[in-house]
């Protein structure tokens, strides 16, 4: 069963590292992000894109919040409101 890991509220690009997709709200994640994990991006326009998590960025070490790094994508590929889902 696919699980929604997060909904994107902000996107930052780190030169040489990729896009950082930031959480819009504090989700109760049922599983953690893993490097190499394949995820499906479900965009607000209904289109979907499959990609791989290339790294993990710690955005708030005190709160143990992490967010995925996605390579080979542009900001146009990952609009605000995109949901990041696990793949069965």
C-alpha positions as CSV (number, residue, x, y, z in Angstrom):
1,X,0.0,0.0,0.0
2,X,1.4,3.4,-1.0
3,X,1.8,6.0,1.8
4,X,1.9,9.7,1.4
5,X,5.1,10.9,3.0
6,X,4.7,14.6,2.7
7,X,3.2,17.5,0.8
8,X,5.6,20.1,-0.5
9,X,5.2,23.7,0.7
10,X,8.6,25.1,-0.3
11,X,11.5,24.1,-2.5
12,X,15.1,25.1,-2.3
13,X,17.9,24.3,-4.7
14,X,21.3,23.5,-3.3
15,X,23.9,23.8,-6.1
16,X,25.5,20.5,-6.7
17,X,23.2,18.7,-4.3
18,X,19.7,18.9,-5.8
19,X,16.3,20.1,-4.7
20,X,15.2,20.2,-1.1
21,X,11.5,19.6,-0.8
22,X,10.1,21.1,2.5
23,X,7.1,19.9,4.4
24,X,4.0,22.1,4.5
25,X,2.7,20.7,7.8
26,X,4.0,18.4,10.4
27,X,2.9,15.0,9.1
28,X,2.9,11.9,11.2
29,X,5.1,9.9,8.9
30,X,4.6,6.2,9.1
31,X,8.0,5.6,7.6
32,X,11.2,7.6,7.2
33,X,12.9,8.7,4.0
34,X,15.7,6.5,2.8
35,X,18.5,7.3,0.4
36,X,17.8,5.3,-2.8
37,X,14.1,5.0,-2.1
38,X,12.0,5.4,-5.2
39,X,9.1,7.8,-4.7
40,X,6.2,9.0,-6.8
41,X,5.5,12.7,-7.1
42,X,1.8,13.4,-7.5
43,X,1.5,17.0,-8.7
44,X,-1.4,19.3,-8.2
45,X,-2.3,19.1,-12.0
46,X,-2.8,15.4,-11.7
47,X,0.4,14.3,-13.4
48,X,2.9,11.9,-11.8
49,X,6.6,11.5,-11.9
50,X,8.8,8.8,-10.4
51,X,12.2,9.7,-9.0
52,X,14.7,8.6,-6.4
53,X,15.7,10.2,-3.1
54,X,19.4,11.0,-3.5
55,X,20.1,12.3,0.0
56,X,18.6,13.5,3.2
57,X,18.8,17.1,4.6
58,X,18.4,17.7,8.3
59,X,16.4,21.0,8.5
60,X,15.8,20.9,12.2
61,X,18.1,18.6,14.2
62,X,16.4,19.4,17.5
63,X,13.0,18.3,16.1
64,X,14.5,15.4,14.1
65,X,12.9,16.7,10.9
66,X,14.4,15.6,7.7
67,X,13.5,16.3,4.1
68,X,14.6,14.5,0.9
69,X,17.1,15.7,-1.7
70,X,15.9,15.0,-5.2
71,X,18.4,15.2,-8.1
72,X,17.8,15.6,-11.8
73,X,14.7,17.7,-11.2
74,X,14.1,21.4,-11.7
75,X,11.8,23.6,-9.6
76,X,9.2,23.3,-12.5
77,X,9.2,19.5,-12.0
78,X,8.2,19.9,-8.3
79,X,5.5,22.5,-7.8
80,X,4.2,23.6,-4.4
81,X,1.4,21.2,-3.4
82,X,3.1,18.1,-4.8
83,X,2.6,15.0,-2.7
84,X,5.5,12.6,-2.2
85,X,4.3,9.0,-2.1
86,X,6.0,5.6,-1.5
87,X,5.7,3.1,-4.3
88,X,4.2,-0.3,-3.6
